[in-house]
Amino acid sequence: MSAATSADAVQYGSTVTYTEPGTHDQRTVRIVGRHEADPTQGLLSEDSPVGHALLGRRSGEVVQFMVPRGTRHLHIDSVN
């Protein structure tokens, strides 16, 4: 994978804006390690369900993952 390609994908340290299609709620988060995580500040652990689902994905993709209440879908609006 080239550096240009990997920079487009969500990775540790990326800032990601996503929208939940069913609610149209948009959120911007930064992917961090578990010891830095603070969801109230928009810092999501790469090990969290959302963080894990976003890793390696790109802007424009829709990710799907399981949570206790069922399946969630998120549309990735941007990756920085």
mmCIF file of the N, C-alpha and C atoms, coordinates in Angstrom:
data_MODEL
# 
_entry.id   MODEL 
# 
loop_
_atom_site.group_PDB 
_atom_site.id 
_atom_site.type_symbol 
_atom_site.label_atom_id 
_atom_site.label_alt_id 
_atom_site.label_comp_id 
_atom_site.label_asym_id 
_atom_site.label_entity_id 
_atom_site.label_seq_id 
_atom_site.pdbx_PDB_ins_code 
_atom_site.Cartn_x 
_atom_site.Cartn_y 
_atom_site.Cartn_z 
_atom_site.occupancy 
_atom_site.B_iso_or_equiv 
_atom_site.pdbx_formal_charge 
_atom_site.auth_seq_id 
_atom_site.auth_comp_id 
_atom_site.auth_asym_id 
_atom_site.auth_atom_id 
_atom_site.pdbx_PDB_model_num 
ATOM 1   N N  . MET A 1 1  ? 0.844   -1.171 0.000  1.00 0.00 ? 1  MET A N  1 
ATOM 2   C CA . MET A 1 1  ? 0.000   0.000  0.000  1.00 0.00 ? 1  MET A CA 1 
ATOM 3   C C  . MET A 1 1  ? 0.890   1.235  0.000  1.00 0.00 ? 1  MET A C  1 
ATOM 4   N N  . SER A 1 2  ? 0.635   2.187  -0.878 1.00 0.00 ? 2  SER A N  1 
ATOM 5   C CA . SER A 1 2  ? 1.460   3.384  -0.965 1.00 0.00 ? 2  SER A CA 1 
ATOM 6   C C  . SER A 1 2  ? 1.098   4.347  0.158  1.00 0.00 ? 2  SER A C  1 
ATOM 7   N N  . ALA A 1 3  ? 1.992   5.307  0.419  1.00 0.00 ? 3  ALA A N  1 
ATOM 8   C CA . ALA A 1 3  ? 1.746   6.288  1.472  1.00 0.00 ? 3  ALA A CA 1 
ATOM 9   C C  . ALA A 1 3  ? 0.512   7.122  1.149  1.00 0.00 ? 3  ALA A C  1 
ATOM 10  N N  . ALA A 1 4  ? 0.329   7.472  -0.130 1.00 0.00 ? 4  ALA A N  1 
ATOM 11  C CA . ALA A 1 4  ? -0.838  8.271  -0.512 1.00 0.00 ? 4  ALA A CA 1 
ATOM 12  C C  . ALA A 1 4  ? -2.122  7.493  -0.262 1.00 0.00 ? 4  ALA A C  1 
ATOM 13  N N  . THR A 1 5  ? -2.113  6.206  -0.558 1.00 0.00 ? 5  THR A N  1 
ATOM 14  C CA . THR A 1 5  ? -3.301  5.389  -0.361 1.00 0.00 ? 5  THR A CA 1 
ATOM 15  C C  . THR A 1 5  ? -3.598  5.217  1.119  1.00 0.00 ? 5  THR A C  1 
ATOM 16  N N  . SER A 1 6  ? -2.588  4.923  1.932  1.00 0.00 ? 6  SER A N  1 
ATOM 17  C CA . SER A 1 6  ? -2.830  4.696  3.349  1.00 0.00 ? 6  SER A CA 1 
ATOM 18  C C  . SER A 1 6  ? -3.259  5.982  4.050  1.00 0.00 ? 6  SER A C  1 
ATOM 19  N N  . ALA A 1 7  ? -2.840  7.147  3.544  1.00 0.00 ? 7  ALA A N  1 
ATOM 20  C CA . ALA A 1 7  ? -3.239  8.411  4.152  1.00 0.00 ? 7  ALA A CA 1 
ATOM 21  C C  . ALA A 1 7  ? -4.725  8.675  3.959  1.00 0.00 ? 7  ALA A C  1 
ATOM 22  N N  . ASP A 1 8  ? -5.321  8.075  2.937  1.00 0.00 ? 8  ASP A N  1 
ATOM 23  C CA . ASP A 1 8  ? -6.748  8.251  2.673  1.00 0.00 ? 8  ASP A CA 1 
ATOM 24  C C  . ASP A 1 8  ? -7.613  7.386  3.582  1.00 0.00 ? 8  ASP A C  1 
ATOM 25  N N  . ALA A 1 9  ? -7.024  6.378  4.188  1.00 0.00 ? 9  ALA A N  1 
ATOM 26  C CA . ALA A 1 9  ? -7.768  5.433  5.017  1.00 0.00 ? 9  ALA A CA 1 
ATOM 27  C C  . ALA A 1 9  ? -7.728  5.856  6.477  1.00 0.00 ? 9  ALA A C  1 
ATOM 28  N N  . VAL A 1 10 ? -8.768  5.506  7.203  1.00 0.00 ? 10 VAL A N  1 
ATOM 29  C CA . VAL A 1 10 ? -8.820  5.789  8.639  1.00 0.00 ? 10 VAL A CA 1 
ATOM 30  C C  . VAL A 1 10 ? -7.747  4.956  9.331  1.00 0.00 ? 10 VAL A C  1 
ATOM 31  N N  . GLN A 1 11 ? -6.950  5.618  10.150 1.00 0.00 ? 11 GLN A N  1 
ATOM 32  C CA . GLN A 1 11 ? -5.915  4.948  10.922 1.00 0.00 ? 11 GLN A CA 1 
ATOM 33  C C  . GLN A 1 11 ? -5.775  5.646  12.271 1.00 0.00 ? 11 GLN A C  1 
ATOM 34  N N  . TYR A 1 12 ? -4.928  5.114  13.117 1.00 0.00 ? 12 TYR A N  1 
ATOM 35  C CA . TYR A 1 12 ? -4.668  5.715  14.417 1.00 0.00 ? 12 TYR A CA 1 
ATOM 36  C C  . TYR A 1 12 ? -4.300  7.183  14.194 1.00 0.00 ? 12 TYR A C  1 
ATOM 37  N N  . GLY A 1 13 ? -4.960  8.094  14.897 1.00 0.00 ? 13 GLY A N  1 
ATOM 38  C CA . GLY A 1 13 ? -4.688  9.520  14.775 1.00 0.00 ? 13 GLY A CA 1 
ATOM 39  C C  . GLY A 1 13 ? -5.561  10.248 13.767 1.00 0.00 ? 13 GLY A C  1 
ATOM 40  N N  . SER A 1 14 ? -6.304  9.509  12.938 1.00 0.00 ? 14 SER A N  1 
ATOM 41  C CA . SER A 1 14 ? -7.167  10.146 11.941 1.00 0.00 ? 14 SER A CA 1 
ATOM 42  C C  . SER A 1 14 ? -8.330  10.867 12.612 1.00 0.00 ? 14 SER A C  1 
ATOM 43  N N  . THR A 1 15 ? -8.745  11.963 11.981 1.00 0.00 ? 15 THR A N  1 
ATOM 44  C CA . THR A 1 15 ? -9.974  12.646 12.359 1.00 0.00 ? 15 THR A CA 1 
ATOM 45  C C  . THR A 1 15 ? -11.007 12.268 11.316 1.00 0.00 ? 15 THR A C  1 
ATOM 46  N N  . VAL A 1 16 ? -12.130 11.742 11.772 1.00 0.00 ? 16 VAL A N  1 
ATOM 47  C CA . VAL A 1 16 ? -13.152 11.201 10.880 1.00 0.00 ? 16 VAL A CA 1 
ATOM 48  C C  . VAL A 1 16 ? -14.484 11.892 11.157 1.00 0.00 ? 16 VAL A C  1 
ATOM 49  N N  . THR A 1 17 ? -15.134 12.322 10.096 1.00 0.00 ? 17 THR A N  1 
ATOM 50  C CA . THR A 1 17 ? -16.497 12.838 10.208 1.00 0.00 ? 17 THR A CA 1 
ATOM 51  C C  . THR A 1 17 ? -17.409 11.808 9.576  1.00 0.00 ? 17 THR A C  1 
ATOM 52  N N  . TYR A 1 18 ? -18.439 11.407 10.320 1.00 0.00 ? 18 TYR A N  1 
ATOM 53  C CA . TYR A 1 18 ? -19.371 10.409 9.803  1.00 0.00 ? 18 TYR A CA 1 
ATOM 54  C C  . TYR A 1 18 ? -20.803 10.818 10.122 1.00 0.00 ? 18 TYR A C  1 
ATOM 55  N N  . THR A 1 19 ? -21.727 10.254 9.341  1.00 0.00 ? 19 THR A N  1 
ATOM 56  C CA . THR A 1 19 ? -23.150 10.499 9.537  1.00 0.00 ? 19 THR A CA 1 
ATOM 57  C C  . THR A 1 19 ? -23.844 9.164  9.721  1.00 0.00 ? 19 THR A C  1 
ATOM 58  N N  . GLU A 1 20 ? -24.753 9.110  10.671 1.00 0.00 ? 20 GLU A N  1 
ATOM 59  C CA . GLU A 1 20 ? -25.567 7.912  10.856 1.00 0.00 ? 20 GLU A CA 1 
ATOM 60  C C  . GLU A 1 20 ? -26.804 8.074  9.971  1.00 0.00 ? 20 GLU A C  1 
ATOM 61  N N  . PRO A 1 21 ? -26.910 7.264  8.894  1.00 0.00 ? 21 PRO A N  1 
ATOM 62  C CA . PRO A 1 21 ? -27.980 7.456  7.913  1.00 0.00 ? 21 PRO A CA 1 
ATOM 63  C C  . PRO A 1 21 ? -29.396 7.519  8.479  1.00 0.00 ? 21 PRO A C  1 
ATOM 64  N N  . GLY A 1 22 ? -29.728 6.708  9.444  1.00 0.00 ? 22 GLY A N  1 
ATOM 65  C CA . GLY A 1 22 ? -31.090 6.691  9.966  1.00 0.00 ? 22 GLY A CA 1 
ATOM 66  C C  . GLY A 1 22 ? -31.476 7.951  10.716 1.00 0.00 ? 22 GLY A C  1 
ATOM 67  N N  . THR A 1 23 ? -30.513 8.598  11.354 1.00 0.00 ? 23 THR A N  1 
ATOM 68  C CA . THR A 1 23 ? -30.801 9.780  12.167 1.00 0.00 ? 23 THR A CA 1 
ATOM 69  C C  . THR A 1 23 ? -30.263 11.064 11.544 1.00 0.00 ? 23 THR A C  1 
ATOM 70  N N  . HIS A 1 24 ? -29.369 10.933 10.598 1.00 0.00 ? 24 HIS A N  1 
ATOM 71  C CA . HIS A 1 24 ? -28.685 12.064 9.955  1.00 0.00 ? 24 HIS A CA 1 
ATOM 72  C C  . HIS A 1 24 ? -27.832 12.846 10.939 1.00 0.00 ? 24 HIS A C  1 
ATOM 73  N N  . ASP A 1 25 ? -27.527 12.252 12.096 1.00 0.00 ? 25 ASP A N  1 
ATOM 74  C CA . ASP A 1 25 ? -26.629 12.882 13.058 1.00 0.00 ? 25 ASP A CA 1 
ATOM 75  C C  . ASP A 1 25 ? -25.209 12.792 12.531 1.00 0.00 ? 25 ASP A C  1 
ATOM 76  N N  . GLN A 1 26 ? -24.515 13.921 12.498 1.00 0.00 ? 26 GLN A N  1 
ATOM 77  C CA . GLN A 1 26 ? -23.130 13.943 12.044 1.00 0.00 ? 26 GLN A CA 1 
ATOM 78  C C  . GLN A 1 26 ? -22.221 14.153 13.240 1.00 0.00 ? 26 GLN A C  1 
ATOM 79  N N  . ARG A 1 27 ? -21.099 13.460 13.216 1.00 0.00 ? 27 ARG A N  1 
ATOM 80  C CA . ARG A 1 27 ? -20.157 13.520 14.324 1.00 0.00 ? 27 ARG A CA 1 
ATOM 81  C C  . ARG A 1 27 ? -18.743 13.524 13.791 1.00 0.00 ? 27 ARG A C  1 
ATOM 82  N N  . THR A 1 28 ? -17.861 14.230 14.457 1.00 0.00 ? 28 THR A N  1 
ATOM 83  C CA . THR A 1 28 ? -16.441 14.218 14.115 1.00 0.00 ? 28 THR A CA 1 
ATOM 84  C C  . THR A 1 28 ? -15.687 13.665 15.310 1.00 0.00 ? 28 THR A C  1 
ATOM 85  N N  . VAL A 1 29 ? -14.847 12.665 15.057 1.00 0.00 ? 29 VAL A N  1 
ATOM 86  C CA . VAL A 1 29 ? -14.085 12.004 16.120 1.00 0.00 ? 29 VAL A CA 1 
ATOM 87  C C  . VAL A 1 29 ? -12.641 11.840 15.679 1.00 0.00 ? 29 VAL A C  1 
ATOM 88  N N  . ARG A 1 30 ? -11.789 11.627 16.643 1.00 0.00 ? 30 ARG A N  1 
ATOM 89  C CA . ARG A 1 30 ? -10.387 11.301 16.367 1.00 0.00 ? 30 ARG A CA 1 
ATOM 90  C C  . ARG A 1 30 ? -10.129 9.910  16.922 1.00 0.00 ? 30 ARG A C  1 
ATOM 91  N N  . ILE A 1 31 ? -9.453  9.078  16.137 1.00 0.00 ? 31 ILE A N  1 
ATOM 92  C CA . ILE A 1 31 ? -9.151  7.717  16.558 1.00 0.00 ? 31 ILE A CA 1 
ATOM 93  C C  . ILE A 1 31 ? -7.858  7.736  17.376 1.00 0.00 ? 31 ILE A C  1 
ATOM 94  N N  . VAL A 1 32 ? -7.944  7.259  18.612 1.00 0.00 ? 32 VAL A N  1 
ATOM 95  C CA . VAL A 1 32 ? -6.815  7.286  19.545 1.00 0.00 ? 32 VAL A CA 1 
ATOM 96  C C  . VAL A 1 32 ? -6.664  5.921  20.219 1.00 0.00 ? 32 VAL A C  1 
ATOM 97  N N  . GLY A 1 33 ? -5.622  5.789  21.021 1.00 0.00 ? 33 GLY A N  1 
ATOM 98  C CA . GLY A 1 33 ? -5.429  4.576  21.812 1.00 0.00 ? 33 GLY A CA 1 
ATOM 99  C C  . GLY A 1 33 ? -6.411  4.525  22.964 1.00 0.00 ? 33 GLY A C  1 
ATOM 100 N N  . ARG A 1 34 ? -6.578  3.351  23.539 1.00 0.00 ? 34 ARG A N  1 
ATOM 101 C CA . ARG A 1 34 ? -7.587  3.185  24.596 1.00 0.00 ? 34 ARG A CA 1 
ATOM 102 C C  . ARG A 1 34 ? -7.323  4.050  25.822 1.00 0.00 ? 34 ARG A C  1 
ATOM 103 N N  . HIS A 1 35 ? -6.057  4.364  26.114 1.00 0.00 ? 35 HIS A N  1 
ATOM 104 C CA . HIS A 1 35 ? -5.752  5.166  27.298 1.00 0.00 ? 35 HIS A CA 1 
ATOM 105 C C  . HIS A 1 35 ? -5.997  6.654  27.078 1.00 0.00 ? 35 HIS A C  1 
ATOM 106 N N  . GLU A 1 36 ? -6.129  7.068  25.818 1.00 0.00 ? 36 GLU A N  1 
ATOM 107 C CA . GLU A 1 36 ? -6.400  8.470  25.499 1.00 0.00 ? 36 GLU A CA 1 
ATOM 108 C C  . GLU A 1 36 ? -7.889  8.717  25.261 1.00 0.00 ? 36 GLU A C  1 
ATOM 109 N N  . ALA A 1 37 ? -8.657  7.664  25.141 1.00 0.00 ? 37 ALA A N  1 
ATOM 110 C CA . ALA A 1 37 ? -10.064 7.771  24.737 1.00 0.00 ? 37 ALA A CA 1 
ATOM 111 C C  . ALA A 1 37 ? -10.883 8.595  25.719 1.00 0.00 ? 37 ALA A C  1 
ATOM 112 N N  . ASP A 1 38 ? -11.720 9.458  25.150 1.00 0.00 ? 38 ASP A N  1 
ATOM 113 C CA . ASP A 1 38 ? -12.675 10.252 25.912 1.00 0.00 ? 38 ASP A CA 1 
ATOM 114 C C  . ASP A 1 38 ? -13.806 10.602 24.948 1.00 0.00 ? 38 ASP A C  1 
ATOM 115 N N  . PRO A 1 39 ? -14.809 9.721  24.841 1.00 0.00 ? 39 PRO A N  1 
ATOM 116 C CA . PRO A 1 39 ? -15.890 9.943  23.881 1.00 0.00 ? 39 PRO A CA 1 
ATOM 117 C C  . PRO A 1 39 ? -16.580 11.296 24.021 1.00 0.00 ? 39 PRO A C  1 
ATOM 118 N N  . THR A 1 40 ? -16.633 11.843 25.230 1.00 0.00 ? 40 THR A N  1 
ATOM 119 C CA . THR A 1 40 ? -17.284 13.149 25.408 1.00 0.00 ? 40 THR A CA 1 
ATOM 120 C C  . THR A 1 40 ? -16.496 14.264 24.725 1.00 0.00 ? 40 THR A C  1 
ATOM 121 N N  . GLN A 1 41 ? -15.213 14.014 24.453 1.00 0.00 ? 41 GLN A N  1 
ATOM 122 C CA . GLN A 1 41 ? -14.357 14.988 23.772 1.00 0.00 ? 41 GLN A CA 1 
ATOM 123 C C  . GLN A 1 41 ? -14.118 14.609 22.306 1.00 0.00 ? 41 GLN A C  1 
ATOM 124 N N  . GLY A 1 42 ? -14.820 13.573 21.831 1.00 0.00 ? 42 GLY A N  1 
ATOM 125 C CA . GLY A 1 42 ? -14.652 13.143 20.451 1.00 0.00 ? 42 GLY A CA 1 
ATOM 126 C C  . GLY A 1 42 ? -13.414 12.305 20.213 1.00 0.00 ? 42 GLY A C  1 
ATOM 127 N N  . LEU A 1 43 ? -12.849 11.724 21.267 1.00 0.00 ? 43 LEU A N  1 
ATOM 128 C CA . LEU A 1 43 ? -11.665 10.876 21.161 1.00 0.00 ? 43 LEU A CA 1 
ATOM 129 C C  . LEU A 1 43 ? -12.097 9.424  21.341 1.00 0.00 ? 43 LEU A C  1 
ATOM 130 N N  . LEU A 1 44 ? -12.113 8.663  20.240 1.00 0.00 ? 44 LEU A N  1 
ATOM 131 C CA . LEU A 1 44 ? -12.581 7.279  20.280 1.00 0.00 ? 44 LEU A CA 1 
ATOM 132 C C  . LEU A 1 44 ? -11.418 6.306  20.219 1.00 0.00 ? 44 LEU A C  1 
ATOM 133 N N  . SER A 1 45 ? -11.469 5.315  21.068 1.00 0.00 ? 45 SER A N  1 
ATOM 134 C CA . SER A 1 45 ? -10.462 4.264  21.058 1.00 0.00 ? 45 SER A CA 1 
ATOM 135 C C  . SER A 1 45 ? -10.555 3.460  19.767 1.00 0.00 ? 45 SER A C  1 
ATOM 136 N N  . GLU A 1 46 ? -9.393  3.103  19.251 1.00 0.00 ? 46 GLU A N  1 
ATOM 137 C CA . GLU A 1 46 ? -9.356  2.241  18.069 1.00 0.00 ? 46 GLU A CA 1 
ATOM 138 C C  . GLU A 1 46 ? -9.944  0.867  18.386 1.00 0.00 ? 46 GLU A C  1 
ATOM 139 N N  . ASP A 1 47 ? -10.070 0.533  19.666 1.00 0.00 ? 47 ASP A N  1 
ATOM 140 C CA . ASP A 1 47 ? -10.640 -0.745 20.088 1.00 0.00 ? 47 ASP A CA 1 
ATOM 141 C C  . ASP A 1 47 ? -12.149 -0.678 20.321 1.00 0.00 ? 47 ASP A C  1 
ATOM 142 N N  . SER A 1 48 ? -12.729 0.515  20.304 1.00 0.00 ? 48 SER A N  1 
ATOM 143 C CA . SER A 1 48 ? -14.174 0.647  20.501 1.00 0.00 ? 48 SER A CA 1 
ATOM 144 C C  . SER A 1 48 ? -14.897 0.100  19.276 1.00 0.00 ? 48 SER A C  1 
ATOM 145 N N  . PRO A 1 49 ? -16.176 -0.244 19.403 1.00 0.00 ? 49 PRO A N  1 
ATOM 146 C CA . PRO A 1 49 ? -16.905 -0.761 18.239 1.00 0.00 ? 49 PRO A CA 1 
ATOM 147 C C  . PRO A 1 49 ? -16.879 0.197  17.042 1.00 0.00 ? 49 PRO A C  1 
ATOM 148 N N  . VAL A 1 50 ? -17.090 1.496  17.292 1.00 0.00 ? 50 VAL A N  1 
ATOM 149 C CA . VAL A 1 50 ? -17.070 2.460  16.189 1.00 0.00 ? 50 VAL A CA 1 
ATOM 150 C C  . VAL A 1 50 ? -15.654 2.611  15.648 1.00 0.00 ? 50 VAL A C  1 
ATOM 151 N N  . GLY A 1 51 ? -14.687 2.798  16.534 1.00 0.00 ? 51 GLY A N  1 
ATOM 152 C CA . GLY A 1 51 ? -13.290 2.952  16.100 1.00 0.00 ? 51 GLY A CA 1 
ATOM 153 C C  . GLY A 1 51 ? -12.809 1.767  15.292 1.00 0.00 ? 51 GLY A C  1 
ATOM 154 N N  . HIS A 1 52 ? -13.098 0.588  15.764 1.00 0.00 ? 52 HIS A N  1 
ATOM 155 C CA . HIS A 1 52 ? -12.683 -0.639 15.073 1.00 0.00 ? 52 HIS A CA 1 
ATOM 156 C C  . HIS A 1 52 ? -13.333 -0.731 13.691 1.00 0.00 ? 52 HIS A C  1 
ATOM 157 N N  . ALA A 1 53 ? -14.618 -0.374 13.606 1.00 0.00 ? 53 ALA A N  1 
ATOM 158 C CA . ALA A 1 53 ? -15.336 -0.438 12.324 1.00 0.00 ? 53 ALA A CA 1 
ATOM 159 C C  . ALA A 1 53 ? -14.790 0.573  11.322 1.00 0.00 ? 53 ALA A C  1 
ATOM 160 N N  . LEU A 1 54 ? -14.299 1.721  11.797 1.00 0.00 ? 54 LEU A N  1 
ATOM 161 C CA . LEU A 1 54 ? -13.800 2.763  10.907 1.00 0.00 ? 54 LEU A CA 1 
ATOM 162 C C  . LEU A 1 54 ? -12.389 2.502  10.394 1.00 0.00 ? 54 LEU A C  1 
ATOM 163 N N  . LEU A 1 55 ? -11.568 1.794  11.171 1.00 0.00 ? 55 LEU A N  1 
ATOM 164 C CA . LEU A 1 55 ? -10.173 1.578  10.784 1.00 0.00 ? 55 LEU A CA 1 
ATOM 165 C C  . LEU A 1 55 ? -10.047 0.947  9.402  1.00 0.00 ? 55 LEU A C  1 
ATOM 166 N N  . GLY A 1 56 ? -9.199  1.554  8.585  1.00 0.00 ? 56 GLY A N  1 
ATOM 167 C CA . GLY A 1 56 ? -8.924  1.029  7.253  1.00 0.00 ? 56 GLY A CA 1 
ATOM 168 C C  . GLY A 1 56 ? -9.935  1.445  6.197  1.00 0.00 ? 56 GLY A C  1 
ATOM 169 N N  . ARG A 1 57 ? -10.998 2.105  6.595  1.00 0.00 ? 57 ARG A N  1 
ATOM 170 C CA . ARG A 1 57 ? -12.051 2.510  5.648  1.00 0.00 ? 57 ARG A CA 1 
ATOM 171 C C  . ARG A 1 57 ? -11.751 3.901  5.108  1.00 0.00 ? 57 ARG A C  1 
ATOM 172 N N  . ARG A 1 58 ? -12.455 4.289  4.041  1.00 0.00 ? 58 ARG A N  1 
ATOM 173 C CA . ARG A 1 58 ? -12.202 5.561  3.362  1.00 0.00 ? 58 ARG A CA 1 
ATOM 174 C C  . ARG A 1 58 ? -13.462 6.417  3.271  1.00 0.00 ? 58 ARG A C  1 
ATOM 175 N N  . SER A 1 59 ? -13.243 7.691  2.998  1.00 0.00 ? 59 SER A N  1 
ATOM 176 C CA . SER A 1 59 ? -14.337 8.631  2.792  1.00 0.00 ? 59 SER A CA 1 
ATOM 177 C C  . SER A 1 59 ? -15.275 8.112  1.712  1.00 0.00 ? 59 SER A C  1 
ATOM 178 N N  . GLY A 1 60 ? -16.576 8.218  1.966  1.00 0.00 ? 60 GLY A N  1 
ATOM 179 C CA . GLY A 1 60 ? -17.581 7.755  1.019  1.00 0.00 ? 60 GLY A CA 1 
ATOM 180 C C  . GLY A 1 60 ? -18.096 6.358  1.309  1.00 0.00 ? 60 GLY A C  1 
ATOM 181 N N  . GLU A 1 61 ? -17.374 5.597  2.118  1.00 0.00 ? 61 GLU A N  1 
ATOM 182 C CA . GLU A 1 61 ? -17.800 4.237  2.449  1.00 0.00 ? 61 GLU A CA 1 
ATOM 183 C C  . GLU A 1 61 ? -18.857 4.255  3.545  1.00 0.00 ? 61 GLU A C  1 
ATOM 184 N N  . VAL A 1 62 ? -19.671 3.209  3.552  1.00 0.00 ? 62 VAL A N  1 
ATOM 185 C CA . VAL A 1 62 ? -20.624 2.973  4.633  1.00 0.00 ? 62 VAL A CA 1 
ATOM 186 C C  . VAL A 1 62 ? -20.130 1.757  5.388  1.00 0.00 ? 62 VAL A C  1 
ATOM 187 N N  . VAL A 1 63 ? -19.931 1.912  6.702  1.00 0.00 ? 63 VAL A N  1 
ATOM 188 C CA . VAL A 1 63 ? -19.496 0.791  7.522  1.00 0.00 ? 63 VAL A CA 1 
ATOM 189 C C  . VAL A 1 63 ? -20.685 0.240  8.293  1.00 0.00 ? 63 VAL A C  1 
ATOM 190 N N  . GLN A 1 64 ? -20.625 -1.036 8.565  1.00 0.00 ? 64 GLN A N  1 
ATOM 191 C CA . GLN A 1 64 ? -21.683 -1.729 9.303  1.00 0.00 ? 64 GLN A CA 1 
ATOM 192 C C  . GLN A 1 64 ? -21.020 -2.531 10.408 1.00 0.00 ? 64 GLN A C  1 
ATOM 193 N N  . PHE A 1 65 ? -21.601 -2.482 11.611 1.00 0.00 ? 65 PHE A N  1 
ATOM 194 C CA . PHE A 1 65 ? -21.047 -3.248 12.723 1.00 0.00 ? 65 PHE A CA 1 
ATOM 195 C C  . PHE A 1 65 ? -22.144 -3.528 13.740 1.00 0.00 ? 65 PHE A C  1 
ATOM 196 N N  . MET A 1 66 ? -21.894 -4.529 14.553 1.00 0.00 ? 66 MET A N  1 
ATOM 197 C CA . MET A 1 66 ? -22.868 -4.966 15.548 1.00 0.00 ? 66 MET A CA 1 
ATOM 198 C C  . MET A 1 66 ? -22.631 -4.269 16.888 1.00 0.00 ? 66 MET A C  1 
ATOM 199 N N  . VAL A 1 67 ? -23.740 -3.897 17.523 1.00 0.00 ? 67 VAL A N  1 
ATOM 200 C CA . VAL A 1 67 ? -23.755 -3.387 18.895 1.00 0.00 ? 67 VAL A CA 1 
ATOM 201 C C  . VAL A 1 67 ? -24.832 -4.172 19.630 1.00 0.00 ? 67 VAL A C  1 
ATOM 202 N N  . PRO A 1 68 ? -24.893 -4.080 20.953 1.00 0.00 ? 68 PRO A N  1 
ATOM 203 C CA . PRO A 1 68 ? -25.889 -4.874 21.677 1.00 0.00 ? 68 PRO A CA 1 
ATOM 204 C C  . PRO A 1 68 ? -27.333 -4.711 21.174 1.00 0.00 ? 68 PRO A C  1 
ATOM 205 N N  . ARG A 1 69 ? -27.674 -3.532 20.672 1.00 0.00 ? 69 ARG A N  1 
ATOM 206 C CA . ARG A 1 69 ? -29.041 -3.302 20.195 1.00 0.00 ? 69 ARG A CA 1 
ATOM 207 C C  . ARG A 1 69 ? -29.265 -3.699 18.737 1.00 0.00 ? 69 ARG A C  1 
ATOM 208 N N  . GLY A 1 70 ? -28.247 -4.200 18.072 1.00 0.00 ? 70 GLY A N  1 
ATOM 209 C CA . GLY A 1 70 ? -28.402 -4.593 16.665 1.00 0.00 ? 70 GLY A CA 1 
ATOM 210 C C  . GLY A 1 70 ? -27.270 -4.078 15.801 1.00 0.00 ? 70 GLY A C  1 
ATOM 211 N N  . THR A 1 71 ? -27.561 -3.831 14.547 1.00 0.00 ? 71 THR A N  1 
ATOM 212 C CA . THR A 1 71 ? -26.565 -3.397 13.580 1.00 0.00 ? 71 THR A CA 1 
ATOM 213 C C  . THR A 1 71 ? -26.629 -1.881 13.401 1.00 0.00 ? 71 THR A C  1 
ATOM 214 N N  . ARG A 1 72 ? -25.463 -1.254 13.384 1.00 0.00 ? 72 ARG A N  1 
ATOM 215 C CA . ARG A 1 72 ? -25.364 0.183  13.101 1.00 0.00 ? 72 ARG A CA 1 
ATOM 216 C C  . ARG A 1 72 ? -24.687 0.375  11.761 1.00 0.00 ? 72 ARG A C  1 
ATOM 217 N N  . HIS A 1 73 ? -25.038 1.444  11.085 1.00 0.00 ? 73 HIS A N  1 
ATOM 218 C CA . HIS A 1 73 ? -24.423 1.834  9.825  1.00 0.00 ? 73 HIS A CA 1 
ATOM 219 C C  . HIS A 1 73 ? -23.938 3.273  9.963  1.00 0.00 ? 73 HIS A C  1 
ATOM 220 N N  . LEU A 1 74 ? -22.745 3.549  9.452  1.00 0.00 ? 74 LEU A N  1 
ATOM 221 C CA . LEU A 1 74 ? -22.213 4.907  9.457  1.00 0.00 ? 74 LEU A CA 1 
ATOM 222 C C  . LEU A 1 74 ? -21.654 5.237  8.083  1.00 0.00 ? 74 LEU A C  1 
ATOM 223 N N  . HIS A 1 75 ? -21.971 6.401  7.570  1.00 0.00 ? 75 HIS A N  1 
ATOM 224 C CA . HIS A 1 75 ? -21.417 6.871  6.300  1.00 0.00 ? 75 HIS A CA 1 
ATOM 225 C C  . HIS A 1 75 ? -20.220 7.759  6.624  1.00 0.00 ? 75 HIS A C  1 
ATOM 226 N N  . ILE A 1 76 ? -19.050 7.433  6.090  1.00 0.00 ? 76 ILE A N  1 
ATOM 227 C CA . ILE A 1 76 ? -17.857 8.213  6.333  1.00 0.00 ? 76 ILE A CA 1 
ATOM 228 C C  . ILE A 1 76 ? -17.868 9.409  5.391  1.00 0.00 ? 76 ILE A C  1 
ATOM 229 N N  . ASP A 1 77 ? -17.982 10.601 5.962  1.00 0.00 ? 77 ASP A N  1 
ATOM 230 C CA . ASP A 1 77 ? -18.030 11.829 5.176  1.00 0.00 ? 77 ASP A CA 1 
ATOM 231 C C  . ASP A 1 77 ? -16.639 12.338 4.802  1.00 0.00 ? 77 ASP A C  1 
ATOM 232 N N  . SER A 1 78 ? -15.699 12.263 5.752  1.00 0.00 ? 78 SER A N  1 
ATOM 233 C CA . SER A 1 78 ? -14.339 12.713 5.470  1.00 0.00 ? 78 SER A CA 1 
ATOM 234 C C  . SER A 1 78 ? -13.348 12.062 6.420  1.00 0.00 ? 78 SER A C  1 
ATOM 235 N N  . VAL A 1 79 ? -12.100 11.968 5.949  1.00 0.00 ? 79 VAL A N  1 
ATOM 236 C CA . VAL A 1 79 ? -10.990 11.428 6.754  1.00 0.00 ? 79 VAL A CA 1 
ATOM 237 C C  . VAL A 1 79 ? -9.827  12.397 6.616  1.00 0.00 ? 79 VAL A C  1 
ATOM 238 N N  . ASN A 1 80 ? -9.318  12.846 7.753  1.00 0.00 ? 80 ASN A N  1 
ATOM 239 C CA . ASN A 1 80 ? -8.158  13.751 7.751  1.00 0.00 ? 80 ASN A CA 1 
ATOM 240 C C  . ASN A 1 80 ? -7.107  13.236 8.702  1.00 0.00 ? 80 ASN A C  1 
# 
